[in-house]
Structure formats: structure tokens, C-alpha cells
Amino acid sequence: ADITAEYERGANEARRMAKLFACTAAILKSRSPSCGPTEVYDGTFTHTVVQRPGTTAELLAKNGLTVIDETQIAQLLD
């Protein structure tokens, strides 16, 4: 089933909350179709990874937030 609308609704809610709390960065889950900042699983459940940001990661970055995954926390602290 195509759940694009649900991903977009979640991304918009994350953007709204980030703005509400004046966030400047987001730490998201690597490879998540919603949250992966640079690569995501393709949704086929075959562990296939594609080079593109997830829906939420892309929207937050377009709105000025620094977006990283949990493996990059040290970079954010630098």
C-alpha cells in the first residue's frame, strides 16, 4: 500500500513541532524511510538502501534544521 500521505503528514507535524520549540537540529533514525538523512531503505523489505533523504529528514533540512542520524551525534556536539 502507498503510505506517502501518512509520511508527509508525519513530516509536516515534525516540522511544526520543530518550529514551535525553535529547534535548530534533529537527530533521526538512520536509513528510516522517513528519517534517514542521506540514505533510506526502499520499502521492499529486502534491505535495499537507496541514496536519498527520508521524507521528514528532507523537509526539516529544507526548513533550515541540521539533520543527522544517531551515528553522527558527536558531529553535532562539535
C-alpha atoms as an extended CHARMM CRD file, in Angstrom:
* protein
*
        78  EXT
         1         1  ALA       CA              0.0000000000        0.0000000000        0.0000000000  PROA      1               0.0000000000
         2         2  ASP       CA              1.1780000000        3.5280000000       -0.7410000000  PROA      2               0.0000000000
         3         3  ILE       CA              1.5380000000        5.3640000000        2.5690000000  PROA      3               0.0000000000
         4         4  THR       CA              3.1420000000        8.5120000000        1.1720000000  PROA      4               0.0000000000
         5         5  ALA       CA              0.3780000000       10.7170000000        2.5860000000  PROA      5               0.0000000000
         6         6  GLU       CA              0.9910000000        9.3700000000        6.0820000000  PROA      6               0.0000000000
         7         7  TYR       CA              4.7320000000       10.0040000000        5.7930000000  PROA      7               0.0000000000
         8         8  GLU       CA              4.0650000000       13.5430000000        4.5820000000  PROA      8               0.0000000000
         9         9  ARG       CA              1.6000000000       14.1840000000        7.4170000000  PROA      9               0.0000000000
        10        10  GLY       CA              4.1960000000       12.9910000000        9.9420000000  PROA      10              0.0000000000
        11        11  ALA       CA              6.9080000000       15.1270000000        8.3490000000  PROA      11              0.0000000000
        12        12  ASN       CA              4.7100000000       18.2110000000        8.4970000000  PROA      12              0.0000000000
        13        13  GLU       CA              3.9300000000       17.5590000000       12.1550000000  PROA      13              0.0000000000
        14        14  ALA       CA              7.6570000000       17.1830000000       12.9220000000  PROA      14              0.0000000000
        15        15  ARG       CA              8.3120000000       20.4820000000       11.1270000000  PROA      15              0.0000000000
        16        16  ARG       CA              5.5280000000       22.1630000000       13.1110000000  PROA      16              0.0000000000
        17        17  MET       CA              6.9320000000       20.8860000000       16.4010000000  PROA      17              0.0000000000
        18        18  ALA       CA             10.4870000000       21.8790000000       15.4590000000  PROA      18              0.0000000000
        19        19  LYS       CA              9.2910000000       25.4010000000       14.7230000000  PROA      19              0.0000000000
        20        20  LEU       CA              7.2040000000       25.5460000000       17.9160000000  PROA      20              0.0000000000
        21        21  PHE       CA             10.2220000000       24.6400000000       20.0360000000  PROA      21              0.0000000000
        22        22  ALA       CA             12.7360000000       26.6670000000       17.9660000000  PROA      22              0.0000000000
        23        23  CYS       CA             14.8060000000       23.5880000000       17.1740000000  PROA      23              0.0000000000
        24        24  THR       CA             17.9580000000       24.0230000000       15.1350000000  PROA      24              0.0000000000
        25        25  ALA       CA             18.8720000000       20.3510000000       14.7160000000  PROA      25              0.0000000000
        26        26  ALA       CA             17.2310000000       16.9470000000       14.5560000000  PROA      26              0.0000000000
        27        27  ILE       CA             18.7190000000       13.5500000000       15.3750000000  PROA      27              0.0000000000
        28        28  LEU       CA             16.7820000000       10.9870000000       13.3670000000  PROA      28              0.0000000000
        29        29  LYS       CA             16.9480000000        7.2280000000       12.7490000000  PROA      29              0.0000000000
        30        30  SER       CA             19.4110000000        6.1710000000       10.0790000000  PROA      30              0.0000000000
        31        31  ARG       CA             18.0070000000        4.5460000000        6.9530000000  PROA      31              0.0000000000
        32        32  SER       CA             14.4090000000        5.0850000000        8.0280000000  PROA      32              0.0000000000
        33        33  PRO       CA             12.2040000000        5.8890000000        5.0160000000  PROA      33              0.0000000000
        34        34  SER       CA             11.0270000000        8.9070000000        6.9680000000  PROA      34              0.0000000000
        35        35  CYS       CA             14.0930000000        9.9060000000        8.9140000000  PROA      35              0.0000000000
        36        36  GLY       CA             17.2660000000        8.8110000000        7.1450000000  PROA      36              0.0000000000
        37        37  PRO       CA             19.2050000000       11.9960000000        6.3420000000  PROA      37              0.0000000000
        38        38  THR       CA             21.1770000000       10.6200000000        3.3690000000  PROA      38              0.0000000000
        39        39  GLU       CA             20.0240000000        7.0760000000        2.6340000000  PROA      39              0.0000000000
        40        40  VAL       CA             16.8860000000        5.0440000000        3.2760000000  PROA      40              0.0000000000
        41        41  TYR       CA             15.5470000000        1.5470000000        2.8970000000  PROA      41              0.0000000000
        42        42  ASP       CA             13.4900000000        1.3900000000       -0.2800000000  PROA      42              0.0000000000
        43        43  GLY       CA             10.3760000000       -0.1230000000        1.3130000000  PROA      43              0.0000000000
        44        44  THR       CA             10.6320000000       -3.5490000000       -0.3200000000  PROA      44              0.0000000000
        45        45  PHE       CA             11.7300000000       -5.2400000000        2.9240000000  PROA      45              0.0000000000
        46        46  THR       CA             14.7910000000       -6.6620000000        1.1240000000  PROA      46              0.0000000000
        47        47  HSD       CA             17.3280000000       -4.4720000000        2.9910000000  PROA      47              0.0000000000
        48        48  THR       CA             17.8650000000       -2.4810000000       -0.2020000000  PROA      48              0.0000000000
        49        49  VAL       CA             19.2130000000        1.0010000000        0.5130000000  PROA      49              0.0000000000
        50        50  VAL       CA             18.8190000000        3.9820000000       -1.8240000000  PROA      50              0.0000000000
        51        51  GLN       CA             20.7380000000        7.2630000000       -1.6770000000  PROA      51              0.0000000000
        52        52  ARG       CA             18.1380000000        9.8980000000       -0.8200000000  PROA      52              0.0000000000
        53        53  PRO       CA             16.8430000000       11.5350000000        2.3340000000  PROA      53              0.0000000000
        54        54  GLY       CA             13.7190000000       10.3430000000        4.0800000000  PROA      54              0.0000000000
        55        55  THR       CA             10.5370000000       12.3910000000        3.9530000000  PROA      55              0.0000000000
        56        56  THR       CA             10.9150000000       14.0380000000        7.3650000000  PROA      56              0.0000000000
        57        57  ALA       CA             14.6740000000       14.4920000000        7.0830000000  PROA      57              0.0000000000
        58        58  GLU       CA             14.2860000000       16.2670000000        3.7500000000  PROA      58              0.0000000000
        59        59  LEU       CA             11.5250000000       18.5890000000        4.9650000000  PROA      59              0.0000000000
        60        60  LEU       CA             13.3700000000       19.5520000000        8.1510000000  PROA      60              0.0000000000
        61        61  ALA       CA             16.5830000000       20.2390000000        6.2190000000  PROA      61              0.0000000000
        62        62  LYS       CA             14.6800000000       22.3840000000        3.7010000000  PROA      62              0.0000000000
        63        63  ASN       CA             13.4140000000       24.3700000000        6.6750000000  PROA      63              0.0000000000
        64        64  GLY       CA             16.8970000000       25.1080000000        7.9570000000  PROA      64              0.0000000000
        65        65  LEU       CA             17.4890000000       22.3920000000       10.5370000000  PROA      65              0.0000000000
        66        66  THR       CA             20.7160000000       20.4540000000       10.7490000000  PROA      66              0.0000000000
        67        67  VAL       CA             19.6370000000       16.8430000000       10.2460000000  PROA      67              0.0000000000
        68        68  ILE       CA             21.8110000000       13.9300000000       11.3330000000  PROA      68              0.0000000000
        69        69  ASP       CA             21.2960000000       10.3120000000       12.2640000000  PROA      69              0.0000000000
        70        70  GLU       CA             22.0920000000        8.6320000000       15.5590000000  PROA      70              0.0000000000
        71        71  THR       CA             25.5640000000        7.6390000000       14.3570000000  PROA      71              0.0000000000
        72        72  GLN       CA             26.5640000000       11.3210000000       13.9420000000  PROA      72              0.0000000000
        73        73  ILE       CA             25.7800000000       12.7120000000       17.3860000000  PROA      73              0.0000000000
        74        74  ALA       CA             29.4530000000       13.5460000000       18.0750000000  PROA      74              0.0000000000
        75        75  GLN       CA             29.4840000000       15.7520000000       14.9480000000  PROA      75              0.0000000000
        76        76  LEU       CA             26.5300000000       17.7350000000       16.2440000000  PROA      76              0.0000000000
        77        77  LEU       CA             28.2820000000       18.3500000000       19.5500000000  PROA      77              0.0000000000
        78        78  ASP       CA             31.4410000000       19.6770000000       17.8360000000  PROA      78              0.0000000000
